[in-house]
Amino acid sequence: MSTHHDIAVIGAGPAGGNAALVAARAGLDVVLLDEQPVPGGQVWRGKSPSIHSAPQTPESQSGDALRQALTESAVEQLTDARVWDIRRQDDRWALQVLRNGESHEVAASALILATGAREYVQPVPGWTTPGVIGLAGATALFKQSLTLPGTRTVVSGTGPLVFYVASEIRRLGGEVAAVVTPNTRGEWARALPAMAGQPRLLGRGALWVADLMLARVPILWGHAISEVFGGNSVTGVRARRLGENDPGQEFSADSVCVGHGLIPQIEAAQMLGVHILHDPALGGWVPEVQPDGATRVDGLYLTGDGCGIRGATAAALQGVLTGARVARDMGKSTHMPSLRPWRRAAKFGRAMTALSQPRASVAALTTDETIVCRCESLRRADILAEIAIGAQSTNAVKSGRRAGMGPCGGKYCQTAIAALIAAQTGKPLSEIAPPTPRPPLRPVPLSQAAGDFDYDDLPIPKPAPL
Ligand SMILES: Cc1cc2nc3c(=O)[nH]c(=O)nc-3n(C[C@H](O)[C@H](O)[C@H](O)COP(=O)(O)OP(=O)(O)OC[C@H]3O[C@@H](n4cnc5c(N)ncnc54)[C@H](O)[C@@H]3O)c2cc1C
């Protein structure tokens, strides 16, 4: 494995995969790293070998096309490669990569971060019951292994993913007990003008809803799950109309898929000095970046959902723009594509992200006993107590209560904690910054992070003078 490259791209989704292809076609030496077993990212996720013969979907076809193009290109692909630290060393980027249980260093002159998004689930009583999974997580189950979350599922959440997941469960032979969405029909109607620019995607969405209606699946608009029942496993949910004193309806189920939008994975960009801005219609905190991926940090580029949730079509187009921009900056004469198709796709994606935003009315369904930080088993009451004694930032809650110091590194609780701080202090969310990111970016064995050392070599400080 060559360890120094012109460009390292982290993330082999639609954005990173296309950026790598364009840069390699311009004659640059590109390495593409991803922690998944095959390229494709979240939306174009590859099938596991046991289901290779399963019928194709639009996503698997797009993924196959990207994988084929990468295989035929000069891009060096490192799969199962988890990047856990990035440093600037003189004029190069040094990446620490965990692969096959060992850490390797990969170096490059330019770095493209195409790390995508993660999903957000607003806590409600019972949301940590086994059998509750994320909406986006459910899509990974379908695509990678054709697995259903259970036999009878309540599907709940904001934005288009809720209809995709419910319709896909039915297509794969499962039963959907109900679809529960905080969005109202009016919100969807108001988003129509922005969606009109992508008629194919609009048509697919309409088919998902039509399928559910024809199958007489109850669709509860303007509702949310207020409680998940069950001790060791899900037995059902209560769904309530938002903003009203509604006793709610109960649905029996053995599984729940729930999600409230996606959050850009900005930690690496933040760690490397990129300024961040707050834009709820792009998923919250986003890095400051040009449409073609250029940042103010020398040699650093960002692309795809990691710089704002705009969806797969926009991510793929932005990847092409970023690959071309890096190639041009590195002295290659390359064609710079038009920004127009990306702008059109981004408009659609932005409208979907606005519909997917977390809601204060859903946050109001929590109780003091609701778990907010699942790694450290912290209840809402614990977080509120910390805020009451003066914690006004996510960093302060982390210092006081360890929220964010568990295995997920705060990826699942920090958005809920920021919302609690905003509600208690009256500050806007744009004033509650995310916690300071630190390596490791991904979980890594302590032996790899610490490296080899001998106890005899450890510097022992002199005793403090009495
Ligand atoms: C779980 C999940 C499921 C989704 N499912 C759908 C769907 O079904 N339909 C849809 O329209 N949209 C879906 N989305 C949204 C979708 O991710 C995007 O719109 C699209 O995939 C964005 O492309 P991207 O290239 O920017 O990022 P991604 O496709 O997310 O690709 C980012 C890649 O970066 C890799 N990565 C991140 N950090 C590291 C690291 N430190 N080291 C190594 N690799 C790293 C990840 O493994 C991933 O493959 C989903 C999002 C999530 C989080």
The ligand as a Tripos MOL2 file, in Angstrom:
@<TRIPOS>MOLECULE
LIG
   53    58     1     0     0
SMALL
NO_CHARGES

@<TRIPOS>ATOM
      1 C1        -28.1510    5.4900    8.1350 C.3       1 LIG1
      2 C2        -28.5790    6.3600    6.9730 C.ar      1 LIG1
      3 C3        -29.4010    5.8290    5.9680 C.ar      1 LIG1
      4 C4        -29.8340    6.6270    4.9130 C.ar      1 LIG1
      5 N1        -30.6600    6.0750    3.9710 N.ar      1 LIG1
      6 C5        -31.1090    6.8570    2.9550 C.ar      1 LIG1
      7 C6        -32.0210    6.3310    1.9840 C.ar      1 LIG1
      8 O1        -32.4020    5.1690    2.0470 O.2       1 LIG1
      9 N2        -32.4510    7.1510    0.9860 N.ar      1 LIG1
     10 C7        -32.0230    8.4520    0.8770 C.ar      1 LIG1
     11 O2        -32.4320    9.1580   -0.0320 O.2       1 LIG1
     12 N3        -31.1560    8.9760    1.7870 N.ar      1 LIG1
     13 C8        -30.7110    8.2120    2.8170 C.ar      1 LIG1
     14 N4        -29.8550    8.7460    3.7400 N.ar      1 LIG1
     15 C9        -29.3600   10.0980    3.5060 C.3       1 LIG1
     16 C10       -28.1360    9.8650    2.6390 C.3       1 LIG1
     17 O3        -27.0710    9.4730    3.4790 O.3       1 LIG1
     18 C11       -27.5700   10.9750    1.8370 C.3       1 LIG1
     19 O4        -28.4180   11.8360    1.2380 O.3       1 LIG1
     20 C12       -26.4580   10.5020    0.8720 C.3       1 LIG1
     21 O5        -26.0530    9.1900    1.0850 O.3       1 LIG1
     22 C13       -25.3220   11.4360    1.1300 C.3       1 LIG1
     23 O6        -24.2030   11.0310    0.4350 O.3       1 LIG1
     24 P1        -22.7620   11.3760    0.9970 P.3       1 LIG1
     25 O7        -21.8190   10.8150    0.0000 O.co2     1 LIG1
     26 O8        -22.6660   12.7920    1.3470 O.co2     1 LIG1
     27 O9        -22.6420   10.5820    2.3760 O.3       1 LIG1
     28 P2        -22.8210    9.0450    2.7230 P.3       1 LIG1
     29 O10       -23.5630    8.3040    1.6950 O.co2     1 LIG1
     30 O11       -23.3510    9.0170    4.1060 O.co2     1 LIG1
     31 O12       -21.3250    8.4980    2.7360 O.3       1 LIG1
     32 C14       -20.4320    8.8450    3.7500 C.3       1 LIG1
     33 C15       -19.4750    7.6950    3.9340 C.3       1 LIG1
     34 O13       -18.4410    8.1280    4.8060 O.3       1 LIG1
     35 C16       -18.0190    7.0240    5.5550 C.3       1 LIG1
     36 N5        -17.3520    7.5580    6.7640 N.ar      1 LIG1
     37 C17       -17.7870    8.5370    7.5880 C.ar      1 LIG1
     38 N6        -16.8670    8.7800    8.5450 N.ar      1 LIG1
     39 C18       -15.8450    7.9130    8.3130 C.ar      1 LIG1
     40 C19       -14.6180    7.6710    8.9790 C.ar      1 LIG1
     41 N7        -14.2280    8.3840   10.0560 N.pl3     1 LIG1
     42 N8        -13.8060    6.7100    8.4920 N.ar      1 LIG1
     43 C20       -14.1630    6.0020    7.3930 C.ar      1 LIG1
     44 N9        -15.3270    6.1820    6.7230 N.ar      1 LIG1
     45 C21       -16.1450    7.1370    7.1850 C.ar      1 LIG1
     46 C22       -19.3070    6.2730    5.8580 C.3       1 LIG1
     47 O14       -19.0520    4.9150    6.1280 O.3       1 LIG1
     48 C23       -20.1010    6.4790    4.5770 C.3       1 LIG1
     49 O15       -19.9940    5.3760    3.7200 O.3       1 LIG1
     50 C24       -29.4220    7.9770    4.8310 C.ar      1 LIG1
     51 C25       -28.6030    8.5100    5.8410 C.ar      1 LIG1
     52 C26       -28.1950    7.7200    6.9040 C.ar      1 LIG1
     53 C27       -27.3430    8.3270    7.9910 C.3       1 LIG1
@<TRIPOS>BOND
     1     1     2 1
     2     2     3 ar
     3     2    52 ar
     4     3     4 ar
     5     4     5 ar
     6     4    50 ar
     7     5     6 ar
     8     6     7 ar
     9     6    13 1
    10     7     8 2
    11     7     9 ar
    12     9    10 ar
    13    10    11 2
    14    10    12 ar
    15    12    13 ar
    16    13    14 ar
    17    14    15 1
    18    14    50 ar
    19    15    16 1
    20    16    17 1
    21    16    18 1
    22    18    19 1
    23    18    20 1
    24    20    21 1
    25    20    22 1
    26    22    23 1
    27    23    24 1
    28    24    25 2
    29    24    26 1
    30    24    27 1
    31    27    28 1
    32    28    29 2
    33    28    30 1
    34    28    31 1
    35    31    32 1
    36    32    33 1
    37    33    34 1
    38    33    48 1
    39    34    35 1
    40    35    36 1
    41    35    46 1
    42    36    37 ar
    43    36    45 ar
    44    37    38 ar
    45    38    39 ar
    46    39    40 ar
    47    39    45 ar
    48    40    41 1
    49    40    42 ar
    50    42    43 ar
    51    43    44 ar
    52    44    45 ar
    53    46    47 1
    54    46    48 1
    55    48    49 1
    56    50    51 ar
    57    51    52 ar
    58    52    53 1
@<TRIPOS>SUBSTRUCTURE
     1 LIG1         1 GROUP 0 **** ****
